[in-house]
Amino acid sequence: MLRGAIKLWMSSDGYTHIFIRHPEIDSATDAFYELLSDVDAGDGKAAGGAFDKAEAHLSSIASMEHIKIGSIL
């Protein structure tokens, strides 16, 4: 499941590299691979924190991508 999510994220670069700032892309990618490393190492406690970090990065990107009334006025 996690590897599938990473594959989907990486295959979305045609969109992400045009519409999302590179620091956000890099941070989210790093968070994905940090999570994968912790999962592969069997470190459940670290994986929990890494999951929260990845989720926070993706939620932040998602909120930036939604049009707000202030964005168009």
ChimeraX attribute file (.defattr): number of C-alpha atoms within 10 A of each C-alpha:
attribute: neighborCount
match mode: 1-to-1
recipient: residues
	/A:1	6
	/A:2	12
	/A:3	11
	/A:4	9
	/A:5	11
	/A:6	16
	/A:7	11
	/A:8	11
	/A:9	15
	/A:10	13
	/A:11	11
	/A:12	11
	/A:13	13
	/A:14	9
	/A:15	9
	/A:16	16
	/A:17	11
	/A:18	9
	/A:19	10
	/A:20	15
	/A:21	11
	/A:22	12
	/A:23	9
	/A:24	15
	/A:25	19
	/A:26	11
	/A:27	14
	/A:28	23
	/A:29	18
	/A:30	16
	/A:31	21
	/A:32	23
	/A:33	16
	/A:34	19
	/A:35	24
	/A:36	18
	/A:37	15
	/A:38	18
	/A:39	18
	/A:40	11
	/A:41	11
	/A:42	11
	/A:43	12
	/A:44	13
	/A:45	10
	/A:46	16
	/A:47	19
	/A:48	13
	/A:49	14
	/A:50	22
	/A:51	18
	/A:52	14
	/A:53	19
	/A:54	20
	/A:55	15
	/A:56	14
	/A:57	19
	/A:58	19
	/A:59	13
	/A:60	13
	/A:61	17
	/A:62	11
	/A:63	10
	/A:64	11
	/A:65	11
	/A:66	9
	/A:67	9
	/A:68	10
	/A:69	7
	/A:70	6
	/A:71	7
	/A:72	6
	/A:73	5
